[in-house]
C-alpha cells in the first residue's frame, strides 16, 4: 500500500513534492503502529489462550 501511494503520487517534473510524500508515509506508519500499541491488550484478551 505504501509503495502504491508513493508511486501513484510521483511526478518526475515535481521532485520537490517528494518530502511531503515521505512525510505522509511516516505519519501513516506511525499512526498504524500507535493504534496497534493501544489495542494490543484488548486484542490479546479477545483471543484468550490461543497460541
N, CA, C and O atoms as a Tripos MOL2 file, in Angstrom:
@<TRIPOS>MOLECULE
protein
  204   203    51     0     0
PROTEIN
NO_CHARGES

@<TRIPOS>ATOM
      1 N           0.8320   -1.1860    0.0000 N.3       1 UNK1
      2 CA          0.0000    0.0000    0.0000 C.3       1 UNK1
      3 C           0.8780    1.2510    0.0000 C.2       1 UNK1
      4 O           0.6290    2.1990   -0.7450 O.2       1 UNK1
      5 N           1.8850    1.2380    0.8270 N.am      2 UNK2
      6 CA          2.7540    2.4110    0.9200 C.3       2 UNK2
      7 C           3.4710    2.6550   -0.4040 C.2       2 UNK2
      8 O           3.5990    3.7970   -0.8450 O.2       2 UNK2
      9 N           3.9360    1.5830   -1.0340 N.am      3 UNK3
     10 CA          4.5960    1.7350   -2.3320 C.3       3 UNK3
     11 C           3.6180    2.2600   -3.3730 C.2       3 UNK3
     12 O           4.0020    3.0490   -4.2360 O.2       3 UNK3
     13 N           2.3690    1.8370   -3.3060 N.am      4 UNK4
     14 CA          1.3540    2.3290   -4.2360 C.3       4 UNK4
     15 C           1.0750    3.8050   -4.0510 C.2       4 UNK4
     16 O           0.8840    4.5340   -5.0240 O.2       4 UNK4
     17 N           1.0520    4.2440   -2.8140 N.am      5 UNK5
     18 CA          0.8510    5.6710   -2.5380 C.3       5 UNK5
     19 C           2.0000    6.4800   -3.1310 C.2       5 UNK5
     20 O           1.7830    7.4930   -3.7960 O.2       5 UNK5
     21 N           3.2030    6.0250   -2.8860 N.am      6 UNK6
     22 CA          4.3720    6.7440   -3.3870 C.3       6 UNK6
     23 C           4.4110    6.7490   -4.9060 C.2       6 UNK6
     24 O           4.6480    7.7930   -5.5140 O.2       6 UNK6
     25 N           4.1840    5.6070   -5.5250 N.am      7 UNK7
     26 CA          4.2450    5.5200   -6.9820 C.3       7 UNK7
     27 C           3.0940    6.2710   -7.6430 C.2       7 UNK7
     28 O           3.2710    6.8550   -8.7120 O.2       7 UNK7
     29 N           1.9310    6.2630   -7.0280 N.am      8 UNK8
     30 CA          0.7810    6.9330   -7.6190 C.3       8 UNK8
     31 C           0.8700    8.4440   -7.5740 C.2       8 UNK8
     32 O           0.2690    9.1230   -8.4070 O.2       8 UNK8
     33 N           1.5970    8.9740   -6.6330 N.am      9 UNK9
     34 CA          1.7160   10.4220   -6.4820 C.3       9 UNK9
     35 C           3.0070   10.9800   -7.0750 C.2       9 UNK9
     36 O           3.2040   12.1950   -7.0910 O.2       9 UNK9
     37 N           3.8720   10.1200   -7.5550 N.am     10 UNK10
     38 CA          5.1790   10.5590   -8.0510 C.3      10 UNK10
     39 C           5.0590   11.2230   -9.4160 C.2      10 UNK10
     40 O           4.3810   10.7240  -10.3140 O.2      10 UNK10
     41 N           5.7300   12.3570   -9.5470 N.am     11 UNK11
     42 CA          5.8480   13.0440  -10.8380 C.3      11 UNK11
     43 C           7.2970   13.4650  -11.0060 C.2      11 UNK11
     44 O           7.8740   14.1010  -10.1250 O.2      11 UNK11
     45 N           7.8760   13.1100  -12.1300 N.am     12 UNK12
     46 CA          9.2900   13.4280  -12.3650 C.3      12 UNK12
     47 C           9.5230   14.9260  -12.4770 C.2      12 UNK12
     48 O          10.6180   15.4020  -12.1760 O.2      12 UNK12
     49 N           8.5120   15.6780  -12.9030 N.am     13 UNK13
     50 CA          8.6990   17.1170  -13.0740 C.3      13 UNK13
     51 C           8.5440   17.9030  -11.7750 C.2      13 UNK13
     52 O           8.8630   19.0910  -11.7340 O.2      13 UNK13
     53 N           8.0660   17.2680  -10.7300 N.am     14 UNK14
     54 CA          7.9080   17.9780   -9.4490 C.3      14 UNK14
     55 C           8.5080   17.1570   -8.3150 C.2      14 UNK14
     56 O           7.7940   16.6300   -7.4620 O.2      14 UNK14
     57 N           9.8150   17.0600   -8.3230 N.am     15 UNK15
     58 CA         10.5320   16.2990   -7.3050 C.3      15 UNK15
     59 C          10.4290   16.9770   -5.9370 C.2      15 UNK15
     60 O          10.6310   16.3290   -4.9100 O.2      15 UNK15
     61 N          10.1250   18.2480   -5.9160 N.am     16 UNK16
     62 CA         10.0270   18.9650   -4.6470 C.3      16 UNK16
     63 C           8.8570   18.4800   -3.7920 C.2      16 UNK16
     64 O           8.7980   18.8150   -2.6100 O.2      16 UNK16
     65 N           7.9330   17.7090   -4.3420 N.am     17 UNK17
     66 CA          6.8260   17.1680   -3.5440 C.3      17 UNK17
     67 C           7.2030   15.8700   -2.8390 C.2      17 UNK17
     68 O           6.4240   15.3700   -2.0280 O.2      17 UNK17
     69 N           8.3690   15.3180   -3.1270 N.am     18 UNK18
     70 CA          8.7750   14.0510   -2.5240 C.3      18 UNK18
     71 C           8.8480   14.1000   -1.0010 C.2      18 UNK18
     72 O           8.3950   13.1490   -0.3640 O.2      18 UNK18
     73 N           9.3860   15.1420   -0.3770 N.am     19 UNK19
     74 CA          9.3850   15.1630    1.0880 C.3      19 UNK19
     75 C           7.9790   15.0750    1.6790 C.2      19 UNK19
     76 O           7.7890   14.4470    2.7200 O.2      19 UNK19
     77 N           7.0070   15.6870    1.0400 N.am     20 UNK20
     78 CA          5.6350   15.6050    1.5370 C.3      20 UNK20
     79 C           5.0980   14.1850    1.4290 C.2      20 UNK20
     80 O           4.3720   13.7270    2.3120 O.2      20 UNK20
     81 N           5.4480   13.4880    0.3600 N.am     21 UNK21
     82 CA          5.0140   12.0970    0.2100 C.3      21 UNK21
     83 C           5.6450   11.2130    1.2780 C.2      21 UNK21
     84 O           4.9670   10.3760    1.8740 O.2      21 UNK21
     85 N           6.9270   11.3950    1.5180 N.am     22 UNK22
     86 CA          7.5920   10.6070    2.5530 C.3      22 UNK22
     87 C           7.0270   10.9320    3.9320 C.2      22 UNK22
     88 O           6.9000   10.0380    4.7680 O.2      22 UNK22
     89 N           6.6950   12.1620    4.1780 N.am     23 UNK23
     90 CA          6.0980   12.5520    5.4500 C.3      23 UNK23
     91 C           4.7380   11.8690    5.6230 C.2      23 UNK23
     92 O           4.4010   11.4280    6.7220 O.2      23 UNK23
     93 N           3.9680   11.7820    4.5540 N.am     24 UNK24
     94 CA          2.6820   11.0870    4.5960 C.3      24 UNK24
     95 C           2.8890    9.6080    4.9330 C.2      24 UNK24
     96 O           2.1260    9.0350    5.7110 O.2      24 UNK24
     97 N           3.9010    9.0040    4.3590 N.am     25 UNK25
     98 CA          4.1950    7.6020    4.6500 C.3      25 UNK25
     99 C           4.6110    7.4300    6.1050 C.2      25 UNK25
    100 O           4.1770    6.4840    6.7610 O.2      25 UNK25
    101 N           5.4370    8.3210    6.6130 N.am     26 UNK26
    102 CA          5.8760    8.2570    8.0090 C.3      26 UNK26
    103 C           4.6860    8.3860    8.9480 C.2      26 UNK26
    104 O           4.5670    7.6240    9.9080 O.2      26 UNK26
    105 N           3.8060    9.3420    8.6790 N.am     27 UNK27
    106 CA          2.6500    9.5360    9.5500 C.3      27 UNK27
    107 C           1.6940    8.3510    9.5060 C.2      27 UNK27
    108 O           1.1480    7.9580   10.5370 O.2      27 UNK27
    109 N           1.4890    7.7830    8.3330 N.am     28 UNK28
    110 CA          0.6170    6.6180    8.2060 C.3      28 UNK28
    111 C           1.1880    5.4280    8.9660 C.2      28 UNK28
    112 O           0.4610    4.7350    9.6770 O.2      28 UNK28
    113 N           2.4730    5.1950    8.8180 N.am     29 UNK29
    114 CA          3.1140    4.0750    9.5020 C.3      29 UNK29
    115 C           3.1160    4.2810   11.0120 C.2      29 UNK29
    116 O           2.8180    3.3520   11.7640 O.2      29 UNK29
    117 N           3.4440    5.4750   11.4560 N.am     30 UNK30
    118 CA          3.4570    5.7640   12.8890 C.3      30 UNK30
    119 C           2.0530    5.6700   13.4790 C.2      30 UNK30
    120 O           1.8770    5.1580   14.5840 O.2      30 UNK30
    121 N           1.0620    6.1560   12.7530 N.am     31 UNK31
    122 CA         -0.3190    6.0660   13.2280 C.3      31 UNK31
    123 C          -0.7860    4.6310   13.3500 C.2      31 UNK31
    124 O          -1.4620    4.2760   14.3150 O.2      31 UNK31
    125 N          -0.4320    3.8060   12.3840 N.am     32 UNK32
    126 CA         -0.7930    2.3890   12.4430 C.3      32 UNK32
    127 C          -0.1130    1.7040   13.6220 C.2      32 UNK32
    128 O          -0.7370    0.9170   14.3340 O.2      32 UNK32
    129 N           1.1460    2.0020   13.8230 N.am     33 UNK33
    130 CA          1.8700    1.4320   14.9590 C.3      33 UNK33
    131 C           1.2930    1.8650   16.2860 C.2      33 UNK33
    132 O           1.2080    1.0690   17.2210 O.2      33 UNK33
    133 N           0.8980    3.1160   16.3760 N.am     34 UNK34
    134 CA          0.2940    3.6220   17.6050 C.3      34 UNK34
    135 C          -1.0380    2.9390   17.8820 C.2      34 UNK34
    136 O          -1.3230    2.5710   19.0220 O.2      34 UNK34
    137 N          -1.8540    2.7680   16.8470 N.am     35 UNK35
    138 CA         -3.1260    2.0650   17.0200 C.3      35 UNK35
    139 C          -2.9150    0.6280   17.4830 C.2      35 UNK35
    140 O          -3.6280    0.1470   18.3630 O.2      35 UNK35
    141 N          -1.9530   -0.0470   16.9020 N.am     36 UNK36
    142 CA         -1.6640   -1.4120   17.3330 C.3      36 UNK36
    143 C          -1.1810   -1.4460   18.7770 C.2      36 UNK36
    144 O          -1.5600   -2.3370   19.5360 O.2      36 UNK36
    145 N          -0.3550   -0.4900   19.1600 N.am     37 UNK37
    146 CA          0.1340   -0.4360   20.5340 C.3      37 UNK37
    147 C          -0.9990   -0.1940   21.5210 C.2      37 UNK37
    148 O          -0.9940   -0.7420   22.6230 O.2      37 UNK37
    149 N          -1.9660    0.6220   21.1310 N.am     38 UNK38
    150 CA         -3.0970    0.9230   22.0150 C.3      38 UNK38
    151 C          -4.0180   -0.2830   22.1580 C.2      38 UNK38
    152 O          -4.5250   -0.5540   23.2470 O.2      38 UNK38
    153 N          -4.2340   -1.0060   21.0670 N.am     39 UNK39
    154 CA         -5.2110   -2.0870   21.0780 C.3      39 UNK39
    155 C          -4.6200   -3.4740   21.3190 C.2      39 UNK39
    156 O          -5.3440   -4.4630   21.2100 O.2      39 UNK39
    157 N          -3.3430   -3.5800   21.6400 N.am     40 UNK40
    158 CA         -2.7350   -4.8940   21.8120 C.3      40 UNK40
    159 C          -3.3390   -5.6490   22.9990 C.2      40 UNK40
    160 O          -3.5790   -6.8510   22.8900 O.2      40 UNK40
    161 N          -3.5870   -4.9970   24.1030 N.am     41 UNK41
    162 CA         -4.1600   -5.6880   25.2630 C.3      41 UNK41
    163 C          -5.5910   -6.1460   25.0170 C.2      41 UNK41
    164 O          -5.9060   -7.3000   25.3070 O.2      41 UNK41
    165 N          -6.4770   -5.2900   24.4930 N.am     42 UNK42
    166 CA         -7.8310   -5.7850   24.2140 C.3      42 UNK42
    167 C          -7.8470   -6.9310   23.2000 C.2      42 UNK42
    168 O          -8.6590   -7.8490   23.3170 O.2      42 UNK42
    169 N          -6.9740   -6.8860   22.2280 N.am     43 UNK43
    170 CA         -6.9190   -7.9650   21.2410 C.3      43 UNK43
    171 C          -6.4400   -9.2510   21.8940 C.2      43 UNK43
    172 O          -6.9670  -10.3240   21.6010 O.2      43 UNK43
    173 N          -5.4600   -9.1630   22.7630 N.am     44 UNK44
    174 CA         -4.9780  -10.3610   23.4620 C.3      44 UNK44
    175 C          -6.0660  -10.9460   24.3510 C.2      44 UNK44
    176 O          -6.1790  -12.1660   24.4670 O.2      44 UNK44
    177 N          -6.8680  -10.0900   24.9800 N.am     45 UNK45
    178 CA         -7.9760  -10.5960   25.7950 C.3      45 UNK45
    179 C          -9.0170  -11.2960   24.9350 C.2      45 UNK45
    180 O          -9.5990  -12.2950   25.3560 O.2      45 UNK45
    181 N          -9.2540  -10.7810   23.7380 N.am     46 UNK46
    182 CA        -10.2380  -11.3940   22.8510 C.3      46 UNK46
    183 C          -9.8060  -12.7720   22.3650 C.2      46 UNK46
    184 O         -10.6350  -13.6750   22.2530 O.2      46 UNK46
    185 N          -8.5200  -12.9450   22.0770 N.am     47 UNK47
    186 CA         -8.0830  -14.2370   21.5620 C.3      47 UNK47
    187 C          -7.8780  -15.2550   22.6680 C.2      47 UNK47
    188 O          -7.8040  -16.4540   22.3970 O.2      47 UNK47
    189 N          -7.7850  -14.8060   23.8940 N.am     48 UNK48
    190 CA         -7.6840  -15.7310   25.0230 C.3      48 UNK48
    191 C          -6.3740  -16.4880   25.0590 C.2      48 UNK48
    192 O          -5.2930  -15.9060   24.9690 O.2      48 UNK48
    193 N          -6.4930  -17.8030   25.1930 N.am     49 UNK49
    194 CA         -5.3160  -18.6550   25.3510 C.3      49 UNK49
    195 C          -4.8240  -19.2430   24.0360 C.2      49 UNK49
    196 O          -4.1150  -20.2500   24.0490 O.2      49 UNK49
    197 N          -5.1680  -18.6590   22.9280 N.am     50 UNK50
    198 CA         -4.7320  -19.1650   21.6300 C.3      50 UNK50
    199 C          -3.2400  -18.8890   21.4630 C.2      50 UNK50
    200 O          -2.7810  -17.7650   21.6650 O.2      50 UNK50
    201 N          -2.5000  -19.9120   21.0980 N.am     51 UNK51
    202 CA         -1.0580  -19.7650   20.8830 C.3      51 UNK51
    203 C          -0.7060  -20.2050   19.5020 C.2      51 UNK51
    204 O           0.4630  -20.1600   19.1190 O.2      51 UNK51
@<TRIPOS>BOND
     1     1     2 1
     2     2     3 1
     3     3     4 2
     4     3     5 am
     5     5     6 1
     6     6     7 1
     7     7     8 2
     8     7     9 am
     9     9    10 1
    10    10    11 1
    11    11    12 2
    12    11    13 am
    13    13    14 1
    14    14    15 1
    15    15    16 2
    16    15    17 am
    17    17    18 1
    18    18    19 1
    19    19    20 2
    20    19    21 am
    21    21    22 1
    22    22    23 1
    23    23    24 2
    24    23    25 am
    25    25    26 1
    26    26    27 1
    27    27    28 2
    28    27    29 am
    29    29    30 1
    30    30    31 1
    31    31    32 2
    32    31    33 am
    33    33    34 1
    34    34    35 1
    35    35    36 2
    36    35    37 am
    37    37    38 1
    38    38    39 1
    39    39    40 2
    40    39    41 am
    41    41    42 1
    42    42    43 1
    43    43    44 2
    44    43    45 am
    45    45    46 1
    46    46    47 1
    47    47    48 2
    48    47    49 am
    49    49    50 1
    50    50    51 1
    51    51    52 2
    52    51    53 am
    53    53    54 1
    54    54    55 1
    55    55    56 2
    56    55    57 am
    57    57    58 1
    58    58    59 1
    59    59    60 2
    60    59    61 am
    61    61    62 1
    62    62    63 1
    63    63    64 2
    64    63    65 am
    65    65    66 1
    66    66    67 1
    67    67    68 2
    68    67    69 am
    69    69    70 1
    70    70    71 1
    71    71    72 2
    72    71    73 am
    73    73    74 1
    74    74    75 1
    75    75    76 2
    76    75    77 am
    77    77    78 1
    78    78    79 1
    79    79    80 2
    80    79    81 am
    81    81    82 1
    82    82    83 1
    83    83    84 2
    84    83    85 am
    85    85    86 1
    86    86    87 1
    87    87    88 2
    88    87    89 am
    89    89    90 1
    90    90    91 1
    91    91    92 2
    92    91    93 am
    93    93    94 1
    94    94    95 1
    95    95    96 2
    96    95    97 am
    97    97    98 1
    98    98    99 1
    99    99   100 2
   100    99   101 am
   101   101   102 1
   102   102   103 1
   103   103   104 2
   104   103   105 am
   105   105   106 1
   106   106   107 1
   107   107   108 2
   108   107   109 am
   109   109   110 1
   110   110   111 1
   111   111   112 2
   112   111   113 am
   113   113   114 1
   114   114   115 1
   115   115   116 2
   116   115   117 am
   117   117   118 1
   118   118   119 1
   119   119   120 2
   120   119   121 am
   121   121   122 1
   122   122   123 1
   123   123   124 2
   124   123   125 am
   125   125   126 1
   126   126   127 1
   127   127   128 2
   128   127   129 am
   129   129   130 1
   130   130   131 1
   131   131   132 2
   132   131   133 am
   133   133   134 1
   134   134   135 1
   135   135   136 2
   136   135   137 am
   137   137   138 1
   138   138   139 1
   139   139   140 2
   140   139   141 am
   141   141   142 1
   142   142   143 1
   143   143   144 2
   144   143   145 am
   145   145   146 1
   146   146   147 1
   147   147   148 2
   148   147   149 am
   149   149   150 1
   150   150   151 1
   151   151   152 2
   152   151   153 am
   153   153   154 1
   154   154   155 1
   155   155   156 2
   156   155   157 am
   157   157   158 1
   158   158   159 1
   159   159   160 2
   160   159   161 am
   161   161   162 1
   162   162   163 1
   163   163   164 2
   164   163   165 am
   165   165   166 1
   166   166   167 1
   167   167   168 2
   168   167   169 am
   169   169   170 1
   170   170   171 1
   171   171   172 2
   172   171   173 am
   173   173   174 1
   174   174   175 1
   175   175   176 2
   176   175   177 am
   177   177   178 1
   178   178   179 1
   179   179   180 2
   180   179   181 am
   181   181   182 1
   182   182   183 1
   183   183   184 2
   184   183   185 am
   185   185   186 1
   186   186   187 1
   187   187   188 2
   188   187   189 am
   189   189   190 1
   190   190   191 1
   191   191   192 2
   192   191   193 am
   193   193   194 1
   194   194   195 1
   195   195   196 2
   196   195   197 am
   197   197   198 1
   198   198   199 1
   199   199   200 2
   200   199   201 am
   201   201   202 1
   202   202   203 1
   203   203   204 2
@<TRIPOS>SUBSTRUCTURE
     1 UNK1         2 RESIDUE 1 A UNK
     2 UNK2         6 RESIDUE 1 A UNK
     3 UNK3        10 RESIDUE 1 A UNK
     4 UNK4        14 RESIDUE 1 A UNK
     5 UNK5        18 RESIDUE 1 A UNK
     6 UNK6        22 RESIDUE 1 A UNK
     7 UNK7        26 RESIDUE 1 A UNK
     8 UNK8        30 RESIDUE 1 A UNK
     9 UNK9        34 RESIDUE 1 A UNK
    10 UNK10       38 RESIDUE 1 A UNK
    11 UNK11       42 RESIDUE 1 A UNK
    12 UNK12       46 RESIDUE 1 A UNK
    13 UNK13       50 RESIDUE 1 A UNK
    14 UNK14       54 RESIDUE 1 A UNK
    15 UNK15       58 RESIDUE 1 A UNK
    16 UNK16       62 RESIDUE 1 A UNK
    17 UNK17       66 RESIDUE 1 A UNK
    18 UNK18       70 RESIDUE 1 A UNK
    19 UNK19       74 RESIDUE 1 A UNK
    20 UNK20       78 RESIDUE 1 A UNK
    21 UNK21       82 RESIDUE 1 A UNK
    22 UNK22       86 RESIDUE 1 A UNK
    23 UNK23       90 RESIDUE 1 A UNK
    24 UNK24       94 RESIDUE 1 A UNK
    25 UNK25       98 RESIDUE 1 A UNK
    26 UNK26      102 RESIDUE 1 A UNK
    27 UNK27      106 RESIDUE 1 A UNK
    28 UNK28      110 RESIDUE 1 A UNK
    29 UNK29      114 RESIDUE 1 A UNK
    30 UNK30      118 RESIDUE 1 A UNK
    31 UNK31      122 RESIDUE 1 A UNK
    32 UNK32      126 RESIDUE 1 A UNK
    33 UNK33      130 RESIDUE 1 A UNK
    34 UNK34      134 RESIDUE 1 A UNK
    35 UNK35      138 RESIDUE 1 A UNK
    36 UNK36      142 RESIDUE 1 A UNK
    37 UNK37      146 RESIDUE 1 A UNK
    38 UNK38      150 RESIDUE 1 A UNK
    39 UNK39      154 RESIDUE 1 A UNK
    40 UNK40      158 RESIDUE 1 A UNK
    41 UNK41      162 RESIDUE 1 A UNK
    42 UNK42      166 RESIDUE 1 A UNK
    43 UNK43      170 RESIDUE 1 A UNK
    44 UNK44      174 RESIDUE 1 A UNK
    45 UNK45      178 RESIDUE 1 A UNK
    46 UNK46      182 RESIDUE 1 A UNK
    47 UNK47      186 RESIDUE 1 A UNK
    48 UNK48      190 RESIDUE 1 A UNK
    49 UNK49      194 RESIDUE 1 A UNK
    50 UNK50      198 RESIDUE 1 A UNK
    51 UNK51      202 RESIDUE 1 A UNK
